[in-house]
Amino acid sequence: MSEFKFNYDFLKKNATPGSWRRGYEYYQKDMLMEAYPEKNFFKGKTESSQLSIPKEQPITVGSTVKIKGQSSVGEVLGINGKNAIVMFGMIKTNVKLDKLERSTPIQPTQKTMVKSTFVSSETQDRVYEKKLNFKQDIDVRGMRGDEAIQAVTYFIDDAILLGIDRVRILHGTGTGILRTLIRSYLGSVPGVAHYQDEHVQFGGAGITVVDLK
């Protein structure tokens, strides 16, 4: 302790303010390590300083991705400039890279994989037919608010996955509740570029025309 006091006083009188503080810290550290050699009081600080923030990996061929704001997961088959070819289930579509984000690959059990293979073989023709004959209009008139939102959600998801540019939602005028709810939902979907009333000659405020990105 007397040795420490001597050096402490010496530093305080002769060192600059910055070097004096550093010297004082070093002496504190030495005293702690000498008194408790079995403990390393500074190990945590050293280890934490070595931690680095992981960088976001770029999307490449084979990456598991999803469209931002959507839940469907797909695999990147190819990249062409700023666009990517993505397979969502049985549907292959072109999506802009900046609209995609990496996702965790789905790891189904063996039983689920067998069942999915069977279902896919049974429904492959139906999915292909759906892509060819996708109707760009949906009629939700007469539905409750929650029913209409659920139907529109599935409808918009399918349209985005199939690469449809424009769709129409028939909700009627009425009290305007359905129109308000649907437009509030559309405003939260990243894949929606713009929406507006149909031309007055084709339905006006009773129909919302939706342009997709």
N, C-alpha and C positions, 0 to 999 in steps of 0.2 A: 504493500500500500504506500510506503514512503517513497519507493522508486517511482510509482505511478504519479504521486503528488509532485515529485521533483520535475518529471517530464512535463506534466500538465502545466505547472507554473512556468517552466522554461518556454513551452510553446506559446502560452498566453502572452508572454512578454516579447518574444522575438519573431513570431510568425505573423504572416498576414491573416486577416480575418478568415479568408477562405481556406487556406492551408491549415489554420489552427483548428477549424471545425472538423476538417477531414482527419487531422491527427488525433483529435479527441475521440472521434468515432472508431478509429483503428485501435486506440488503447482500450476502449470499452469492449470491443470485439475480442481482443487478446485476453483481457481479464476473464470474460465469460468462458472462453475456450479453455483457459488454464484452470478455472475453478470446476468446470463441468466438461471434461474431455470426452465423455461418452455421448454427449449431445451435440448436434450440429444445428445451431440456431439459425443459420443462414442458408441451409440447404433448400428450403422451399422457395426462397427468393431467387436462387440460382436456376432452379428447375423451371420456375414460372417464366423467367426471362427468356428461356429457350423455346417456349411455346410459340407457334406461328399459326396465323389464321388460315385455314384451308381455302384455296382458290377454287372458284366455281369452274368445273370442267366444261369445255366446249361441247356442243352437240355434234356427234359424229355418226357415221353409219353403224347401226347396231345399238345405238342408245335407246333407252326406254324413256319415252317422253309423253307429255300430255299438252293439250292446248290450254293456255293460260285462262283460268276461270272455269275450265271444264274438268270433268272427272274421268272421262274415258282415257285409258292408257294404251299407247301404241308403240311400235318399233320403227325406227328410221331405216328405210331400205336404201335410200340414196340421197345425195345432196347435189343440187344444181344451182350454183351461185347463192342467192339469198333465199332459195326455196328448198324444201325438203319433201321427199316422198315418204309418207308415213302409212303404215298398215295398222288400222284400227279394227281389230277382229278380222272380219272378212272383207273389209272395205279399205281400198287403197286410195289415198288422196294427196294432193299437193297442198302444203301449208308453208307460209312464210316462216323463216327461222326465228324472227323476233317475236312470233306469236306462240312459240313453243318453250317449254321448260322441262328440265330433267325430272324424272319420276322414279320411284322405287319399283323395281321389277316385281311382278306378281309371282309368288311362289306357291302354286296350288299343290295339294296333296295328290298322290298317285290316283286315288279314287276320283277326285275331281277332274284330273287330266283325262282319264278314260271317258268319263261322262261328257266332258266338253268336246272330245273328238267325235263322239257319237252324235251329239247335238249338231255340231258343225257340219257333218256330212249330211244330216237330215235337212238342215235349213240353208245350205249353201245356195241352192237355186232360188229360194224365197228371198234371200238377201240381195242376190243379183237382180232379181225382178223388182225389188223395192227401189234399188238404185236407178233402174231404168224408168220406172213408172212413179217416181216420187211426185206427189201432188204439192204444188207450191202454195196452196190455200189450206187454211184450217178454220173450221167454224166452231166457235165456243159459245155461241148464243144460247142462253137458257141454262148454262152451267153456273154452279156456285163459284165464288171467287177462288177457293183453294183448288177445285177441280180444274178450272180454266188455267190457272198458273201451272199446274202439273202437266196438263196437256200441251201447253205452249212450250214449257221447258223441254220436253221430249222432242217436240216438233223442231225447235231451234237447234238442239243438239244434233239431230239427224241431218238437218239442212247444212250445218257447218261441216260435219264429217263427210257429206256427199259433195261438198264444194258448190252448193247452190248460191247464186249471187243475190237473188231477191225472192222474198216470200210475202204472203198477205195473211193477215189475221182478221177474221170476221168476228167482231164482238158486239155489233149493234150499237145503237145510241143509248136508249133507255135512260137510266139515271146517270150513266157515265162511270159507274163504279168499276165495271170490268175493264173499260178502256184505261182508267187511271191505274189500276193494279197491273195490267199487262205492260203498260208503258214504263211503270216504275221498275218492273223486272227487266225489261229490255235495256234500260239505262245501266243496269249492273252487269251486263254480259259483255266481256271484252271483244267477242267475235261480232258484235253488232256495230256497224259503222254509222247507221243513220236510220231514223224512222219518222214517218209523217202520215198525215191523213191521205187516203186515196182521193183521186180526182173526184170532184163533186158529181160528175156524170156517171161514175162507177161505184158510188157508195159513200163518198165523202167521209165524215167523221165516224161512220159506223165500221170502217175498215182501216186497219193500220198497215201501211206498206213498210217492210223492213228490208234494208240493204245490209248484206253481210260482207265482212272483210274477206 
